[in-house]
Amino acid sequence: MEGYYKTTTGITRFVNLWRAGIKEVYQGEARMYGMDLLMKKYFRKHEAWASYTLSKTEEFFPDFPYLNDNIDYRDAPQDQRHEVKGAILLNFSPFFFSTNYVYGSGFRIPLDIIDNQEERYPYSRLDMSFIYRHSVKSYHFEVGFSILNVLNHENIKYSNVIRIPDSLTSYISIHAEAVPFTPTIYLNIAF
């Protein structure tokens, strides 16, 4: 278990509220605090682990428009309160199998700047992979197959968003989908 408190200065935010006539770059600071818990178990040549993160990420822009003077730090767009991860790695040499799962409570997606209305879209992704390795004297052969986002959950990319103004203080967000259901295969030969 580990607790943390971190601060960052010199962050910037570009704001383009064209209907309100605001097109500025603002400078501010951020703070992050929380705790991480990790449990790991080895059994023979295999491994399993699970982790949980409870955190809060806040930012402060002293000259940011439309903010109440009594409010200093606000939830940052990267704030995600809860995240659970787990993985299982099975070693049946020359066959290897792994699976991992990530669930996040979601990032803050602002809907209205003045009233601080928001939505959160949870993140959920299950990945699996299978590898076969074979070595003979001077060459090594490896073939693998994996599936990313096995359940095809519609996750969003936090950093890939287009915001279209809806009024003076609100806008519509259009997010790009993160990794969809993606099967992959690879072959690696080394001499």
C-alpha positions as CSV (number, residue, x, y, z in Angstrom):
1,M,0.0,0.0,0.0
2,E,1.3,3.5,-0.9
3,G,-0.1,6.9,-0.2
4,Y,0.9,10.0,-2.2
5,Y,0.4,13.8,-2.4
6,K,2.0,15.5,-5.4
7,T,1.8,19.1,-6.8
8,T,2.5,20.5,-10.2
9,T,3.0,24.1,-11.2
10,G,3.1,25.7,-14.7
11,I,0.2,23.9,-16.3
12,T,-1.7,25.6,-19.1
13,R,-5.2,25.5,-20.4
14,F,-6.4,26.9,-23.8
15,V,-10.0,28.2,-23.6
16,N,-11.9,29.1,-26.7
17,L,-15.4,30.3,-25.8
18,W,-15.9,32.1,-29.1
19,R,-19.5,33.3,-28.4
20,A,-18.3,35.0,-25.2
21,G,-15.3,36.5,-26.9
22,I,-12.8,34.5,-24.8
23,K,-9.8,33.0,-26.5
24,E,-7.0,32.8,-23.9
25,V,-4.3,30.6,-22.5
26,Y,-4.4,30.3,-18.7
27,Q,-1.7,29.2,-16.3
28,G,-2.3,27.3,-13.1
29,E,-1.3,24.5,-10.8
30,A,-2.5,21.0,-9.9
31,R,-2.5,18.6,-6.9
32,M,-2.9,14.9,-6.9
33,Y,-3.5,12.7,-3.8
34,G,-4.6,9.2,-3.1
35,M,-3.5,5.7,-2.4
36,D,-2.5,2.6,-4.3
37,L,-3.0,-1.0,-3.1
38,L,-1.3,-3.9,-4.9
39,M,-1.6,-7.6,-4.1
40,K,0.5,-10.1,-6.0
41,K,0.7,-13.9,-5.8
42,Y,3.2,-16.3,-7.4
43,F,2.3,-19.9,-7.7
44,R,4.9,-22.2,-9.3
45,K,5.8,-20.5,-12.6
46,H,2.5,-18.5,-12.7
47,E,1.6,-15.0,-11.4
48,A,-1.6,-13.2,-10.5
49,W,-2.0,-9.6,-9.2
50,A,-4.7,-7.1,-8.5
51,S,-4.5,-3.4,-7.7
52,Y,-6.8,-0.6,-6.6
53,T,-6.3,3.1,-6.8
54,L,-8.3,5.7,-5.0
55,S,-7.3,9.2,-6.1
56,K,-8.2,12.8,-6.6
57,T,-6.7,15.2,-9.1
58,E,-7.5,18.9,-8.9
59,E,-6.4,22.0,-10.7
60,F,-6.5,25.7,-10.0
61,F,-6.4,28.5,-12.6
62,P,-6.6,31.9,-10.7
63,D,-7.7,33.9,-13.8
64,F,-10.0,31.4,-15.3
65,P,-13.3,33.0,-16.5
66,Y,-16.8,32.1,-15.1
67,L,-15.6,30.8,-11.8
68,N,-17.0,31.7,-8.5
69,D,-14.4,33.6,-6.4
70,N,-14.9,31.2,-3.5
71,I,-13.8,28.2,-5.5
72,D,-10.1,27.6,-5.9
73,Y,-9.2,24.0,-6.8
74,R,-11.7,22.1,-9.1
75,D,-11.7,18.5,-10.3
76,A,-9.2,18.2,-13.2
77,P,-10.3,16.6,-16.5
78,Q,-7.9,13.7,-15.7
79,D,-9.5,13.1,-12.3
80,Q,-10.7,9.5,-12.1
81,R,-11.6,8.5,-8.5
82,H,-11.4,4.7,-8.7
83,E,-9.4,2.3,-10.8
84,V,-9.2,-1.5,-10.4
85,K,-6.8,-3.7,-12.4
86,G,-6.1,-7.4,-12.4
87,A,-3.9,-9.8,-14.4
88,I,-3.1,-13.5,-14.6
89,L,0.0,-14.8,-16.3
90,L,0.2,-18.5,-16.9
91,N,3.5,-20.1,-17.9
92,F,3.1,-23.6,-19.4
93,S,6.4,-23.3,-21.3
94,P,6.5,-23.3,-24.4
95,F,2.9,-22.0,-24.2
96,F,2.1,-18.7,-22.4
97,F,-1.3,-17.2,-21.6
98,S,-2.1,-13.9,-20.1
99,T,-5.2,-11.9,-19.4
100,N,-5.7,-8.5,-17.8
101,Y,-8.7,-6.3,-16.9
102,V,-9.0,-2.6,-16.1
103,Y,-12.0,-0.8,-14.8
104,G,-12.0,3.0,-14.1
105,S,-14.8,5.0,-12.7
106,G,-14.5,7.5,-15.5
107,F,-13.0,10.9,-16.4
108,R,-14.9,14.1,-15.8
109,I,-16.5,15.3,-19.0
110,P,-17.7,18.9,-18.4
111,L,-21.2,19.9,-19.8
112,D,-21.6,23.4,-18.3
113,I,-18.7,25.6,-17.2
114,I,-20.7,27.9,-14.9
115,D,-22.7,25.3,-13.1
116,N,-19.9,22.7,-13.1
117,Q,-22.2,20.0,-14.5
118,E,-20.4,16.9,-15.7
119,E,-20.8,13.3,-16.9
120,R,-18.4,10.4,-16.2
121,Y,-18.0,7.6,-18.7
122,P,-16.5,4.4,-17.0
123,Y,-13.6,2.7,-18.6
124,S,-13.7,-1.1,-18.9
125,R,-11.3,-3.3,-20.9
126,L,-10.4,-7.0,-20.9
127,D,-7.4,-8.1,-22.9
128,M,-6.1,-11.7,-23.6
129,S,-3.0,-13.1,-25.3
130,F,-1.5,-16.4,-26.2
131,I,2.2,-17.0,-27.1
132,Y,4.1,-20.1,-28.3
133,R,7.9,-20.0,-28.1
134,H,10.4,-22.5,-29.5
135,S,14.2,-22.3,-29.5
136,V,16.7,-24.6,-31.1
137,K,20.4,-23.8,-30.9
138,S,20.9,-20.6,-32.9
139,Y,17.3,-19.6,-33.7
140,H,14.3,-18.6,-31.7
141,F,10.7,-18.7,-32.9
142,E,7.7,-17.0,-31.3
143,V,4.2,-16.7,-32.5
144,G,1.5,-14.8,-30.6
145,F,-2.2,-14.0,-30.8
146,S,-4.0,-11.4,-28.7
147,I,-7.3,-9.7,-28.5
148,L,-7.6,-6.2,-27.1
149,N,-10.9,-5.1,-25.6
150,V,-12.4,-8.6,-25.8
151,L,-15.9,-7.4,-24.6
152,N,-15.8,-4.5,-27.1
153,H,-16.7,-1.9,-24.4
154,E,-17.1,1.5,-25.9
155,N,-14.4,3.4,-24.0
156,I,-13.5,7.0,-24.9
157,K,-10.1,8.5,-25.2
158,Y,-9.7,11.4,-22.8
159,S,-7.2,13.3,-24.9
160,N,-9.0,13.0,-28.2
161,V,-12.1,15.2,-28.0
162,I,-13.7,17.8,-30.1
163,R,-15.9,20.4,-28.3
164,I,-18.5,22.3,-30.2
165,P,-20.0,25.4,-28.6
166,D,-23.7,25.0,-27.7
167,S,-24.2,28.3,-25.9
168,L,-22.1,31.0,-24.2
169,T,-21.0,28.7,-21.4
170,S,-21.7,25.1,-22.5
171,Y,-20.6,22.9,-25.4
172,I,-21.1,19.4,-26.9
173,S,-18.2,17.0,-26.6
174,I,-17.5,14.5,-29.3
175,H,-15.1,11.8,-28.2
176,A,-13.1,9.4,-30.2
177,E,-13.4,5.8,-29.2
178,A,-10.4,4.2,-27.5
179,V,-9.2,0.7,-28.6
180,P,-12.2,-1.3,-30.0
181,F,-12.3,-5.1,-30.2
182,T,-8.9,-5.7,-31.9
183,P,-7.5,-9.1,-32.7
184,T,-3.8,-9.2,-33.5
185,I,-1.3,-11.9,-34.5
186,Y,2.5,-11.7,-34.8
187,L,5.5,-13.8,-35.7
188,N,9.0,-13.2,-34.5
189,I,12.0,-15.2,-35.7
190,A,15.5,-14.5,-34.4
191,F,18.8,-16.1,-35.6
